[in-house]
Amino acid sequence: MENASIHLTIEELAVAVGVEKTVLVRLVQAGLVGERTDQQEFPPESARHLRRMLRLHGELGVSLVGSAIIADLLERIDQLEAELARLRPRYE
């Protein structure tokens, strides 16, 4: 089975990150989680993104909107670093 076909329901995602389903629904409706405001299924990476976002919010006191933006930027940095590591051996 391919990873791209595996998705978590909104209930499973809520359990995976330790939040109430109603909290997650509000975050989705606010556009802070997922790609659509009515989304009901999420790729597994959403759990990591949401955990990071909630950690930023809880530990640093960053607003939920701010923590979503920061989490997105951190994920982009992770992707760029992975791409750089993949390309680096070609140029050494």
Distance bins in CASP14 RR format, pairs under 12 A and 6 or more apart:
PFRMAT RR
TARGET T0000
AUTHOR 0000-0000-0000
RMODE 2
METHOD distances of the structure
MODEL  1
1 7 0 0 0 0 0 1 0 0 0 0 0
2 43 0 0 0 0 0 1 0 0 0 0 0
3 43 0 0 0 0 1 0 0 0 0 0 0
3 44 1 0 0 1 0 0 0 0 0 0 0
3 45 0 0 0 0 1 0 0 0 0 0 0
4 43 1 0 0 1 0 0 0 0 0 0 0
4 44 0 0 0 0 0 1 0 0 0 0 0
4 45 0 0 0 0 0 1 0 0 0 0 0
5 41 0 0 0 0 0 1 0 0 0 0 0
5 43 0 0 0 0 1 0 0 0 0 0 0
5 44 0 0 0 0 0 1 0 0 0 0 0
6 12 0 0 0 0 0 1 0 0 0 0 0
6 41 0 0 0 0 1 0 0 0 0 0 0
6 42 0 0 0 0 0 1 0 0 0 0 0
6 43 1 0 0 1 0 0 0 0 0 0 0
6 44 1 0 0 1 0 0 0 0 0 0 0
6 45 0 0 0 0 0 1 0 0 0 0 0
6 46 0 0 0 0 0 1 0 0 0 0 0
6 47 0 0 0 0 0 1 0 0 0 0 0
7 13 0 0 0 0 1 0 0 0 0 0 0
7 34 0 0 0 0 0 1 0 0 0 0 0
7 39 0 0 0 0 1 0 0 0 0 0 0
7 40 0 0 0 0 1 0 0 0 0 0 0
7 41 1 0 1 0 0 0 0 0 0 0 0
7 42 1 0 0 1 0 0 0 0 0 0 0
7 43 1 0 0 1 0 0 0 0 0 0 0
7 44 1 0 0 1 0 0 0 0 0 0 0
7 45 0 0 0 0 0 1 0 0 0 0 0
7 46 0 0 0 0 1 0 0 0 0 0 0
7 47 0 0 0 0 0 1 0 0 0 0 0
8 14 0 0 0 0 1 0 0 0 0 0 0
8 15 0 0 0 0 1 0 0 0 0 0 0
8 16 1 0 0 1 0 0 0 0 0 0 0
8 17 0 0 0 0 1 0 0 0 0 0 0
8 24 0 0 0 0 0 1 0 0 0 0 0
8 33 0 0 0 0 0 1 0 0 0 0 0
8 34 0 0 0 0 0 1 0 0 0 0 0
8 39 0 0 0 0 0 1 0 0 0 0 0
8 40 0 0 0 0 1 0 0 0 0 0 0
8 41 1 0 0 1 0 0 0 0 0 0 0
8 42 1 0 1 0 0 0 0 0 0 0 0
8 43 1 0 0 1 0 0 0 0 0 0 0
8 44 1 0 0 1 0 0 0 0 0 0 0
8 45 0 0 0 0 1 0 0 0 0 0 0
8 46 1 0 0 1 0 0 0 0 0 0 0
8 47 1 0 0 1 0 0 0 0 0 0 0
8 48 0 0 0 0 0 1 0 0 0 0 0
8 49 0 0 0 0 0 1 0 0 0 0 0
8 50 0 0 0 0 0 1 0 0 0 0 0
9 15 0 0 0 0 1 0 0 0 0 0 0
9 16 0 0 0 0 0 1 0 0 0 0 0
9 21 0 0 0 0 1 0 0 0 0 0 0
9 24 0 0 0 0 0 1 0 0 0 0 0
9 25 0 0 0 0 0 1 0 0 0 0 0
9 28 0 0 0 0 0 1 0 0 0 0 0
9 39 0 0 0 0 0 1 0 0 0 0 0
9 40 1 0 0 1 0 0 0 0 0 0 0
9 41 1 0 1 0 0 0 0 0 0 0 0
9 42 1 0 0 1 0 0 0 0 0 0 0
9 43 0 0 0 0 0 1 0 0 0 0 0
9 44 0 0 0 0 0 1 0 0 0 0 0
9 46 0 0 0 0 0 1 0 0 0 0 0
9 47 0 0 0 0 0 1 0 0 0 0 0
10 16 0 0 0 0 0 1 0 0 0 0 0
10 17 0 0 0 0 0 1 0 0 0 0 0
10 19 0 0 0 0 0 1 0 0 0 0 0
10 20 0 0 0 0 0 1 0 0 0 0 0
10 21 1 0 0 1 0 0 0 0 0 0 0
10 22 0 0 0 0 0 1 0 0 0 0 0
10 23 0 0 0 0 0 1 0 0 0 0 0
10 24 1 0 1 0 0 0 0 0 0 0 0
10 25 1 0 0 1 0 0 0 0 0 0 0
10 26 0 0 0 0 0 1 0 0 0 0 0
10 27 0 0 0 0 0 1 0 0 0 0 0
10 28 1 0 0 1 0 0 0 0 0 0 0
10 29 0 0 0 0 0 1 0 0 0 0 0
10 33 0 0 0 0 1 0 0 0 0 0 0
10 34 0 0 0 0 0 1 0 0 0 0 0
10 36 0 0 0 0 0 1 0 0 0 0 0
10 38 0 0 0 0 0 1 0 0 0 0 0
10 39 1 0 0 1 0 0 0 0 0 0 0
10 40 1 0 1 0 0 0 0 0 0 0 0
10 41 1 0 0 1 0 0 0 0 0 0 0
10 42 1 0 0 1 0 0 0 0 0 0 0
10 46 0 0 0 0 1 0 0 0 0 0 0
10 47 0 0 0 0 0 1 0 0 0 0 0
10 50 0 0 0 0 0 1 0 0 0 0 0
11 17 0 0 0 0 0 1 0 0 0 0 0
11 18 0 0 0 0 0 1 0 0 0 0 0
11 19 0 0 0 0 0 1 0 0 0 0 0
11 20 0 0 0 0 0 1 0 0 0 0 0
11 21 1 0 1 0 0 0 0 0 0 0 0
11 22 0 0 0 0 0 1 0 0 0 0 0
11 24 0 0 0 0 1 0 0 0 0 0 0
11 25 0 0 0 0 0 1 0 0 0 0 0
11 40 0 0 0 0 1 0 0 0 0 0 0
11 41 0 0 0 0 0 1 0 0 0 0 0
11 42 0 0 0 0 0 1 0 0 0 0 0
12 18 0 0 0 0 0 1 0 0 0 0 0
12 19 0 0 0 0 0 1 0 0 0 0 0
12 21 0 0 0 0 1 0 0 0 0 0 0
12 24 0 0 0 0 0 1 0 0 0 0 0
12 40 0 0 0 0 0 1 0 0 0 0 0
12 41 0 0 0 0 1 0 0 0 0 0 0
12 42 0 0 0 0 1 0 0 0 0 0 0
12 43 0 0 0 0 0 1 0 0 0 0 0
12 44 0 0 0 0 1 0 0 0 0 0 0
12 46 0 0 0 0 0 1 0 0 0 0 0
12 47 0 0 0 0 1 0 0 0 0 0 0
12 50 0 0 0 0 0 1 0 0 0 0 0
13 19 0 0 0 0 1 0 0 0 0 0 0
13 20 0 0 0 0 0 1 0 0 0 0 0
13 21 0 0 0 0 1 0 0 0 0 0 0
13 23 0 0 0 0 0 1 0 0 0 0 0
13 24 1 0 0 1 0 0 0 0 0 0 0
13 25 0 0 0 0 0 1 0 0 0 0 0
13 27 0 0 0 0 0 1 0 0 0 0 0
13 28 0 0 0 0 1 0 0 0 0 0 0
13 33 0 0 0 0 1 0 0 0 0 0 0
13 34 0 0 0 0 1 0 0 0 0 0 0
13 39 0 0 0 0 1 0 0 0 0 0 0
13 40 0 0 0 0 1 0 0 0 0 0 0
13 41 0 0 0 0 1 0 0 0 0 0 0
13 42 1 0 1 0 0 0 0 0 0 0 0
13 43 0 0 0 0 1 0 0 0 0 0 0
13 44 0 0 0 0 1 0 0 0 0 0 0
13 45 0 0 0 0 0 1 0 0 0 0 0
13 46 1 0 1 0 0 0 0 0 0 0 0
13 47 1 0 0 1 0 0 0 0 0 0 0
13 48 0 0 0 0 0 1 0 0 0 0 0
13 49 0 0 0 0 0 1 0 0 0 0 0
13 50 1 0 0 1 0 0 0 0 0 0 0
13 51 0 0 0 0 0 1 0 0 0 0 0
13 54 0 0 0 0 0 1 0 0 0 0 0
14 20 1 0 0 1 0 0 0 0 0 0 0
14 21 1 0 1 0 0 0 0 0 0 0 0
14 22 0 0 0 0 1 0 0 0 0 0 0
14 23 1 0 0 1 0 0 0 0 0 0 0
14 24 1 0 1 0 0 0 0 0 0 0 0
14 25 0 0 0 0 1 0 0 0 0 0 0
14 26 0 0 0 0 0 1 0 0 0 0 0
14 27 0 0 0 0 1 0 0 0 0 0 0
14 28 0 0 0 0 0 1 0 0 0 0 0
14 33 0 0 0 0 0 1 0 0 0 0 0
14 40 0 0 0 0 0 1 0 0 0 0 0
14 42 0 0 0 0 0 1 0 0 0 0 0
14 46 0 0 0 0 0 1 0 0 0 0 0
14 47 0 0 0 0 1 0 0 0 0 0 0
14 50 0 0 0 0 1 0 0 0 0 0 0
14 51 0 0 0 0 0 1 0 0 0 0 0
14 54 0 0 0 0 0 1 0 0 0 0 0
15 21 0 0 0 0 1 0 0 0 0 0 0
15 24 0 0 0 0 1 0 0 0 0 0 0
15 47 0 0 0 0 1 0 0 0 0 0 0
15 50 0 0 0 0 0 1 0 0 0 0 0
16 24 0 0 0 0 0 1 0 0 0 0 0
16 42 0 0 0 0 1 0 0 0 0 0 0
16 43 0 0 0 0 0 1 0 0 0 0 0
16 44 0 0 0 0 1 0 0 0 0 0 0
16 45 0 0 0 0 0 1 0 0 0 0 0
16 46 0 0 0 0 1 0 0 0 0 0 0
16 47 1 0 1 0 0 0 0 0 0 0 0
16 48 0 0 0 0 1 0 0 0 0 0 0
16 49 0 0 0 0 0 1 0 0 0 0 0
16 50 0 0 0 0 1 0 0 0 0 0 0
16 51 0 0 0 0 1 0 0 0 0 0 0
16 54 0 0 0 0 0 1 0 0 0 0 0
17 23 0 0 0 0 1 0 0 0 0 0 0
17 24 1 0 0 1 0 0 0 0 0 0 0
17 27 0 0 0 0 0 1 0 0 0 0 0
17 33 0 0 0 0 1 0 0 0 0 0 0
17 42 0 0 0 0 0 1 0 0 0 0 0
17 44 0 0 0 0 0 1 0 0 0 0 0
17 46 0 0 0 0 1 0 0 0 0 0 0
17 47 1 0 1 0 0 0 0 0 0 0 0
17 48 0 0 0 0 1 0 0 0 0 0 0
17 49 0 0 0 0 1 0 0 0 0 0 0
17 50 1 0 1 0 0 0 0 0 0 0 0
17 51 1 0 1 0 0 0 0 0 0 0 0
17 52 0 0 0 0 1 0 0 0 0 0 0
17 53 0 0 0 0 1 0 0 0 0 0 0
17 54 1 0 0 1 0 0 0 0 0 0 0
17 55 0 0 0 0 1 0 0 0 0 0 0
17 57 0 0 0 0 0 1 0 0 0 0 0
18 24 0 0 0 0 1 0 0 0 0 0 0
18 47 0 0 0 0 1 0 0 0 0 0 0
18 50 0 0 0 0 1 0 0 0 0 0 0
18 51 0 0 0 0 1 0 0 0 0 0 0
18 54 0 0 0 0 1 0 0 0 0 0 0
18 55 0 0 0 0 0 1 0 0 0 0 0
19 25 0 0 0 0 0 1 0 0 0 0 0
19 26 0 0 0 0 1 0 0 0 0 0 0
19 27 0 0 0 0 1 0 0 0 0 0 0
19 28 0 0 0 0 0 1 0 0 0 0 0
19 33 0 0 0 0 0 1 0 0 0 0 0
19 47 0 0 0 0 0 1 0 0 0 0 0
19 50 1 0 0 1 0 0 0 0 0 0 0
19 51 0 0 0 0 1 0 0 0 0 0 0
19 53 0 0 0 0 0 1 0 0 0 0 0
19 54 1 0 0 1 0 0 0 0 0 0 0
19 55 0 0 0 0 0 1 0 0 0 0 0
19 57 0 0 0 0 0 1 0 0 0 0 0
19 58 0 0 0 0 0 1 0 0 0 0 0
19 64 0 0 0 0 0 1 0 0 0 0 0
20 26 0 0 0 0 1 0 0 0 0 0 0
20 27 0 0 0 0 0 1 0 0 0 0 0
21 27 0 0 0 0 0 1 0 0 0 0 0
21 28 0 0 0 0 0 1 0 0 0 0 0
21 40 0 0 0 0 0 1 0 0 0 0 0
22 28 0 0 0 0 0 1 0 0 0 0 0
22 29 0 0 0 0 0 1 0 0 0 0 0
23 29 0 0 0 0 0 1 0 0 0 0 0
23 30 0 0 0 0 0 1 0 0 0 0 0
23 32 0 0 0 0 0 1 0 0 0 0 0
23 33 0 0 0 0 0 1 0 0 0 0 0
23 50 0 0 0 0 0 1 0 0 0 0 0
23 53 0 0 0 0 0 1 0 0 0 0 0
23 54 0 0 0 0 1 0 0 0 0 0 0
23 57 0 0 0 0 0 1 0 0 0 0 0
23 64 0 0 0 0 0 1 0 0 0 0 0
24 30 0 0 0 0 0 1 0 0 0 0 0
24 31 0 0 0 0 0 1 0 0 0 0 0
24 32 0 0 0 0 1 0 0 0 0 0 0
24 33 1 0 0 1 0 0 0 0 0 0 0
24 34 0 0 0 0 0 1 0 0 0 0 0
24 39 0 0 0 0 0 1 0 0 0 0 0
24 40 0 0 0 0 0 1 0 0 0 0 0
24 42 0 0 0 0 1 0 0 0 0 0 0
24 46 0 0 0 0 1 0 0 0 0 0 0
24 47 0 0 0 0 0 1 0 0 0 0 0
24 50 1 0 0 1 0 0 0 0 0 0 0
24 53 0 0 0 0 0 1 0 0 0 0 0
24 54 0 0 0 0 0 1 0 0 0 0 0
24 64 0 0 0 0 0 1 0 0 0 0 0
25 31 0 0 0 0 0 1 0 0 0 0 0
25 32 0 0 0 0 0 1 0 0 0 0 0
25 33 0 0 0 0 1 0 0 0 0 0 0
25 34 0 0 0 0 0 1 0 0 0 0 0
25 37 0 0 0 0 0 1 0 0 0 0 0
25 38 0 0 0 0 1 0 0 0 0 0 0
25 39 0 0 0 0 1 0 0 0 0 0 0
25 40 0 0 0 0 1 0 0 0 0 0 0
26 32 0 0 0 0 1 0 0 0 0 0 0
26 33 0 0 0 0 1 0 0 0 0 0 0
26 37 0 0 0 0 0 1 0 0 0 0 0
26 64 0 0 0 0 1 0 0 0 0 0 0
27 33 1 0 1 0 0 0 0 0 0 0 0
27 34 0 0 0 0 1 0 0 0 0 0 0
27 37 0 0 0 0 0 1 0 0 0 0 0
27 39 0 0 0 0 0 1 0 0 0 0 0
27 42 0 0 0 0 0 1 0 0 0 0 0
27 46 0 0 0 0 0 1 0 0 0 0 0
27 49 0 0 0 0 0 1 0 0 0 0 0
27 50 1 0 0 1 0 0 0 0 0 0 0
27 53 0 0 0 0 1 0 0 0 0 0 0
27 54 0 0 0 0 1 0 0 0 0 0 0
27 57 0 0 0 0 0 1 0 0 0 0 0
27 64 1 0 0 1 0 0 0 0 0 0 0
27 65 0 0 0 0 0 1 0 0 0 0 0
27 67 0 0 0 0 0 1 0 0 0 0 0
27 68 0 0 0 0 1 0 0 0 0 0 0
27 71 0 0 0 0 0 1 0 0 0 0 0
28 34 1 0 0 1 0 0 0 0 0 0 0
28 35 0 0 0 0 1 0 0 0 0 0 0
28 36 0 0 0 0 1 0 0 0 0 0 0
28 37 1 0 0 1 0 0 0 0 0 0 0
28 38 1 0 0 1 0 0 0 0 0 0 0
28 39 1 0 1 0 0 0 0 0 0 0 0
28 40 0 0 0 0 1 0 0 0 0 0 0
28 41 0 0 0 0 0 1 0 0 0 0 0
28 42 0 0 0 0 1 0 0 0 0 0 0
28 46 0 0 0 0 1 0 0 0 0 0 0
28 50 0 0 0 0 0 1 0 0 0 0 0
28 68 0 0 0 0 0 1 0 0 0 0 0
29 36 0 0 0 0 1 0 0 0 0 0 0
29 37 1 0 1 0 0 0 0 0 0 0 0
29 38 1 0 0 1 0 0 0 0 0 0 0
29 39 0 0 0 0 1 0 0 0 0 0 0
29 40 0 0 0 0 0 1 0 0 0 0 0
30 37 1 0 0 1 0 0 0 0 0 0 0
30 39 0 0 0 0 0 1 0 0 0 0 0
30 53 0 0 0 0 0 1 0 0 0 0 0
30 63 0 0 0 0 0 1 0 0 0 0 0
30 64 1 0 0 1 0 0 0 0 0 0 0
30 65 0 0 0 0 1 0 0 0 0 0 0
30 66 0 0 0 0 0 1 0 0 0 0 0
30 68 0 0 0 0 1 0 0 0 0 0 0
31 37 1 0 1 0 0 0 0 0 0 0 0
31 38 0 0 0 0 0 1 0 0 0 0 0
31 39 0 0 0 0 1 0 0 0 0 0 0
31 53 0 0 0 0 0 1 0 0 0 0 0
31 64 0 0 0 0 0 1 0 0 0 0 0
31 65 0 0 0 0 1 0 0 0 0 0 0
31 68 0 0 0 0 1 0 0 0 0 0 0
31 69 0 0 0 0 0 1 0 0 0 0 0
31 72 0 0 0 0 0 1 0 0 0 0 0
32 39 0 0 0 0 0 1 0 0 0 0 0
32 46 0 0 0 0 0 1 0 0 0 0 0
32 49 0 0 0 0 1 0 0 0 0 0 0
32 50 0 0 0 0 1 0 0 0 0 0 0
32 53 1 0 0 1 0 0 0 0 0 0 0
32 54 0 0 0 0 0 1 0 0 0 0 0
32 56 0 0 0 0 0 1 0 0 0 0 0
32 57 0 0 0 0 0 1 0 0 0 0 0
32 63 0 0 0 0 0 1 0 0 0 0 0
32 64 1 0 1 0 0 0 0 0 0 0 0
32 65 1 0 0 1 0 0 0 0 0 0 0
32 66 0 0 0 0 1 0 0 0 0 0 0
32 67 0 0 0 0 1 0 0 0 0 0 0
32 68 1 0 1 0 0 0 0 0 0 0 0
32 69 0 0 0 0 1 0 0 0 0 0 0
32 70 0 0 0 0 0 1 0 0 0 0 0
32 71 0 0 0 0 1 0 0 0 0 0 0
32 72 0 0 0 0 1 0 0 0 0 0 0
33 39 1 0 0 1 0 0 0 0 0 0 0
33 40 0 0 0 0 0 1 0 0 0 0 0
33 42 1 0 0 1 0 0 0 0 0 0 0
33 43 0 0 0 0 0 1 0 0 0 0 0
33 45 0 0 0 0 0 1 0 0 0 0 0
33 46 1 0 0 1 0 0 0 0 0 0 0
33 47 0 0 0 0 0 1 0 0 0 0 0
33 48 0 0 0 0 0 1 0 0 0 0 0
33 49 1 0 0 1 0 0 0 0 0 0 0
33 50 1 0 1 0 0 0 0 0 0 0 0
33 51 0 0 0 0 0 1 0 0 0 0 0
33 52 0 0 0 0 0 1 0 0 0 0 0
33 53 1 0 0 1 0 0 0 0 0 0 0
33 54 0 0 0 0 0 1 0 0 0 0 0
33 64 0 0 0 0 1 0 0 0 0 0 0
33 65 0 0 0 0 0 1 0 0 0 0 0
33 67 0 0 0 0 0 1 0 0 0 0 0
33 68 1 0 0 1 0 0 0 0 0 0 0
33 71 0 0 0 0 1 0 0 0 0 0 0
33 72 0 0 0 0 0 1 0 0 0 0 0
34 40 0 0 0 0 0 1 0 0 0 0 0
34 41 0 0 0 0 1 0 0 0 0 0 0
34 42 1 0 0 1 0 0 0 0 0 0 0
34 43 0 0 0 0 1 0 0 0 0 0 0
34 45 0 0 0 0 0 1 0 0 0 0 0
34 46 1 0 0 1 0 0 0 0 0 0 0
34 47 0 0 0 0 0 1 0 0 0 0 0
34 49 0 0 0 0 1 0 0 0 0 0 0
34 50 0 0 0 0 1 0 0 0 0 0 0
34 53 0 0 0 0 0 1 0 0 0 0 0
34 68 0 0 0 0 1 0 0 0 0 0 0
34 71 0 0 0 0 0 1 0 0 0 0 0
34 72 0 0 0 0 0 1 0 0 0 0 0
35 41 0 0 0 0 0 1 0 0 0 0 0
35 42 0 0 0 0 1 0 0 0 0 0 0
35 43 0 0 0 0 1 0 0 0 0 0 0
35 45 0 0 0 0 0 1 0 0 0 0 0
35 46 0 0 0 0 1 0 0 0 0 0 0
35 49 0 0 0 0 0 1 0 0 0 0 0
36 42 0 0 0 0 0 1 0 0 0 0 0
39 46 0 0 0 0 1 0 0 0 0 0 0
40 46 0 0 0 0 0 1 0 0 0 0 0
42 48 0 0 0 0 0 1 0 0 0 0 0
42 49 0 0 0 0 1 0 0 0 0 0 0
42 50 0 0 0 0 1 0 0 0 0 0 0
43 49 0 0 0 0 1 0 0 0 0 0 0
43 50 0 0 0 0 0 1 0 0 0 0 0
44 50 0 0 0 0 0 1 0 0 0 0 0
44 51 0 0 0 0 0 1 0 0 0 0 0
45 51 0 0 0 0 0 1 0 0 0 0 0
45 52 0 0 0 0 0 1 0 0 0 0 0
45 71 0 0 0 0 0 1 0 0 0 0 0
45 72 0 0 0 0 0 1 0 0 0 0 0
45 75 0 0 0 0 1 0 0 0 0 0 0
45 78 0 0 0 0 0 1 0 0 0 0 0
45 79 0 0 0 0 0 1 0 0 0 0 0
46 52 0 0 0 0 0 1 0 0 0 0 0
46 53 0 0 0 0 0 1 0 0 0 0 0
46 68 0 0 0 0 0 1 0 0 0 0 0
46 71 0 0 0 0 0 1 0 0 0 0 0
46 75 0 0 0 0 0 1 0 0 0 0 0
47 53 0 0 0 0 0 1 0 0 0 0 0
47 54 0 0 0 0 0 1 0 0 0 0 0
47 71 0 0 0 0 0 1 0 0 0 0 0
48 54 0 0 0 0 0 1 0 0 0 0 0
48 55 0 0 0 0 0 1 0 0 0 0 0
48 71 0 0 0 0 1 0 0 0 0 0 0
48 74 0 0 0 0 0 1 0 0 0 0 0
48 75 0 0 0 0 1 0 0 0 0 0 0
48 78 0 0 0 0 1 0 0 0 0 0 0
49 55 0 0 0 0 0 1 0 0 0 0 0
49 56 0 0 0 0 0 1 0 0 0 0 0
49 67 0 0 0 0 0 1 0 0 0 0 0
49 68 0 0 0 0 1 0 0 0 0 0 0
49 69 0 0 0 0 0 1 0 0 0 0 0
49 70 0 0 0 0 0 1 0 0 0 0 0
49 71 1 0 1 0 0 0 0 0 0 0 0
49 72 1 0 0 1 0 0 0 0 0 0 0
49 73 0 0 0 0 0 1 0 0 0 0 0
49 74 0 0 0 0 1 0 0 0 0 0 0
49 75 1 0 0 1 0 0 0 0 0 0 0
49 76 0 0 0 0 0 1 0 0 0 0 0
49 78 0 0 0 0 0 1 0 0 0 0 0
50 56 0 0 0 0 0 1 0 0 0 0 0
50 57 0 0 0 0 0 1 0 0 0 0 0
50 64 0 0 0 0 0 1 0 0 0 0 0
50 67 0 0 0 0 1 0 0 0 0 0 0
50 68 0 0 0 0 1 0 0 0 0 0 0
50 71 0 0 0 0 1 0 0 0 0 0 0
50 72 0 0 0 0 0 1 0 0 0 0 0
50 75 0 0 0 0 0 1 0 0 0 0 0
51 57 0 0 0 0 0 1 0 0 0 0 0
51 58 0 0 0 0 0 1 0 0 0 0 0
51 59 0 0 0 0 0 1 0 0 0 0 0
51 67 0 0 0 0 0 1 0 0 0 0 0
51 71 0 0 0 0 1 0 0 0 0 0 0
51 74 0 0 0 0 0 1 0 0 0 0 0
51 75 0 0 0 0 0 1 0 0 0 0 0
52 58 0 0 0 0 0 1 0 0 0 0 0
52 59 0 0 0 0 0 1 0 0 0 0 0
52 60 0 0 0 0 0 1 0 0 0 0 0
52 62 0 0 0 0 0 1 0 0 0 0 0
52 66 0 0 0 0 0 1 0 0 0 0 0
52 67 0 0 0 0 1 0 0 0 0 0 0
52 68 0 0 0 0 1 0 0 0 0 0 0
52 69 0 0 0 0 0 1 0 0 0 0 0
52 70 0 0 0 0 1 0 0 0 0 0 0
52 71 1 0 1 0 0 0 0 0 0 0 0
52 72 0 0 0 0 1 0 0 0 0 0 0
52 73 0 0 0 0 0 1 0 0 0 0 0
52 74 1 0 0 1 0 0 0 0 0 0 0
52 75 1 0 0 1 0 0 0 0 0 0 0
52 77 0 0 0 0 0 1 0 0 0 0 0
52 78 0 0 0 0 0 1 0 0 0 0 0
53 59 0 0 0 0 0 1 0 0 0 0 0
53 60 0 0 0 0 0 1 0 0 0 0 0
53 61 0 0 0 0 0 1 0 0 0 0 0
53 62 0 0 0 0 1 0 0 0 0 0 0
53 63 0 0 0 0 0 1 0 0 0 0 0
53 64 1 0 0 1 0 0 0 0 0 0 0
53 65 0 0 0 0 1 0 0 0 0 0 0
53 66 0 0 0 0 1 0 0 0 0 0 0
53 67 1 0 1 0 0 0 0 0 0 0 0
53 68 1 0 1 0 0 0 0 0 0 0 0
53 69 0 0 0 0 1 0 0 0 0 0 0
53 70 1 0 0 1 0 0 0 0 0 0 0
53 71 1 0 1 0 0 0 0 0 0 0 0
53 72 0 0 0 0 1 0 0 0 0 0 0
53 73 0 0 0 0 0 1 0 0 0 0 0
53 74 0 0 0 0 1 0 0 0 0 0 0
53 75 0 0 0 0 0 1 0 0 0 0 0
54 60 0 0 0 0 0 1 0 0 0 0 0
54 61 0 0 0 0 0 1 0 0 0 0 0
54 62 0 0 0 0 0 1 0 0 0 0 0
54 64 0 0 0 0 1 0 0 0 0 0 0
54 67 1 0 0 1 0 0 0 0 0 0 0
54 68 0 0 0 0 1 0 0 0 0 0 0
54 70 0 0 0 0 0 1 0 0 0 0 0
54 71 0 0 0 0 1 0 0 0 0 0 0
55 61 0 0 0 0 0 1 0 0 0 0 0
55 62 0 0 0 0 1 0 0 0 0 0 0
55 64 0 0 0 0 0 1 0 0 0 0 0
55 67 0 0 0 0 1 0 0 0 0 0 0
55 70 0 0 0 0 0 1 0 0 0 0 0
55 71 0 0 0 0 1 0 0 0 0 0 0
55 74 0 0 0 0 0 1 0 0 0 0 0
56 62 1 0 1 0 0 0 0 0 0 0 0
56 63 0 0 0 0 1 0 0 0 0 0 0
56 64 0 0 0 0 1 0 0 0 0 0 0
56 65 0 0 0 0 0 1 0 0 0 0 0
56 66 1 0 0 1 0 0 0 0 0 0 0
56 67 1 1 0 0 0 0 0 0 0 0 0
56 68 0 0 0 0 1 0 0 0 0 0 0
56 69 0 0 0 0 1 0 0 0 0 0 0
56 70 1 0 1 0 0 0 0 0 0 0 0
56 71 1 0 0 1 0 0 0 0 0 0 0
56 72 0 0 0 0 0 1 0 0 0 0 0
56 73 0 0 0 0 0 1 0 0 0 0 0
56 74 0 0 0 0 1 0 0 0 0 0 0
57 63 1 0 0 1 0 0 0 0 0 0 0
57 64 1 0 1 0 0 0 0 0 0 0 0
57 65 0 0 0 0 1 0 0 0 0 0 0
57 66 0 0 0 0 1 0 0 0 0 0 0
57 67 1 0 1 0 0 0 0 0 0 0 0
57 68 0 0 0 0 1 0 0 0 0 0 0
57 69 0 0 0 0 0 1 0 0 0 0 0
57 70 0 0 0 0 1 0 0 0 0 0 0
57 71 0 0 0 0 1 0 0 0 0 0 0
58 64 0 0 0 0 1 0 0 0 0 0 0
58 66 0 0 0 0 0 1 0 0 0 0 0
58 67 0 0 0 0 1 0 0 0 0 0 0
59 67 0 0 0 0 1 0 0 0 0 0 0
59 70 0 0 0 0 0 1 0 0 0 0 0
60 66 0 0 0 0 1 0 0 0 0 0 0
60 67 1 0 0 1 0 0 0 0 0 0 0
60 70 0 0 0 0 1 0 0 0 0 0 0
60 71 0 0 0 0 0 1 0 0 0 0 0
61 67 0 0 0 0 1 0 0 0 0 0 0
61 70 0 0 0 0 0 1 0 0 0 0 0
62 68 0 0 0 0 1 0 0 0 0 0 0
62 69 0 0 0 0 1 0 0 0 0 0 0
62 70 1 0 0 1 0 0 0 0 0 0 0
62 71 0 0 0 0 1 0 0 0 0 0 0
62 74 0 0 0 0 0 1 0 0 0 0 0
63 69 0 0 0 0 1 0 0 0 0 0 0
63 70 0 0 0 0 0 1 0 0 0 0 0
64 70 0 0 0 0 0 1 0 0 0 0 0
64 71 0 0 0 0 0 1 0 0 0 0 0
65 71 0 0 0 0 0 1 0 0 0 0 0
65 72 0 0 0 0 0 1 0 0 0 0 0
66 72 0 0 0 0 1 0 0 0 0 0 0
66 73 0 0 0 0 1 0 0 0 0 0 0
66 74 0 0 0 0 0 1 0 0 0 0 0
67 73 0 0 0 0 0 1 0 0 0 0 0
67 74 0 0 0 0 0 1 0 0 0 0 0
68 74 0 0 0 0 0 1 0 0 0 0 0
68 75 0 0 0 0 0 1 0 0 0 0 0
69 75 0 0 0 0 0 1 0 0 0 0 0
69 76 0 0 0 0 0 1 0 0 0 0 0
70 76 0 0 0 0 0 1 0 0 0 0 0
70 77 0 0 0 0 0 1 0 0 0 0 0
71 77 0 0 0 0 0 1 0 0 0 0 0
71 78 0 0 0 0 0 1 0 0 0 0 0
72 78 0 0 0 0 0 1 0 0 0 0 0
72 79 0 0 0 0 0 1 0 0 0 0 0
73 79 0 0 0 0 0 1 0 0 0 0 0
73 80 0 0 0 0 0 1 0 0 0 0 0
74 80 0 0 0 0 0 1 0 0 0 0 0
74 81 0 0 0 0 0 1 0 0 0 0 0
75 81 0 0 0 0 0 1 0 0 0 0 0
75 82 0 0 0 0 0 1 0 0 0 0 0
76 82 0 0 0 0 0 1 0 0 0 0 0
76 83 0 0 0 0 0 1 0 0 0 0 0
77 83 0 0 0 0 0 1 0 0 0 0 0
77 84 0 0 0 0 0 1 0 0 0 0 0
78 84 0 0 0 0 0 1 0 0 0 0 0
78 85 0 0 0 0 0 1 0 0 0 0 0
79 85 0 0 0 0 0 1 0 0 0 0 0
79 86 0 0 0 0 0 1 0 0 0 0 0
80 86 0 0 0 0 0 1 0 0 0 0 0
80 87 0 0 0 0 0 1 0 0 0 0 0
81 87 0 0 0 0 0 1 0 0 0 0 0
81 88 0 0 0 0 0 1 0 0 0 0 0
82 88 0 0 0 0 0 1 0 0 0 0 0
83 90 0 0 0 0 0 1 0 0 0 0 0
84 90 0 0 0 0 0 1 0 0 0 0 0
84 91 0 0 0 0 0 1 0 0 0 0 0
85 91 0 0 0 0 0 1 0 0 0 0 0
85 92 0 0 0 0 0 1 0 0 0 0 0
END
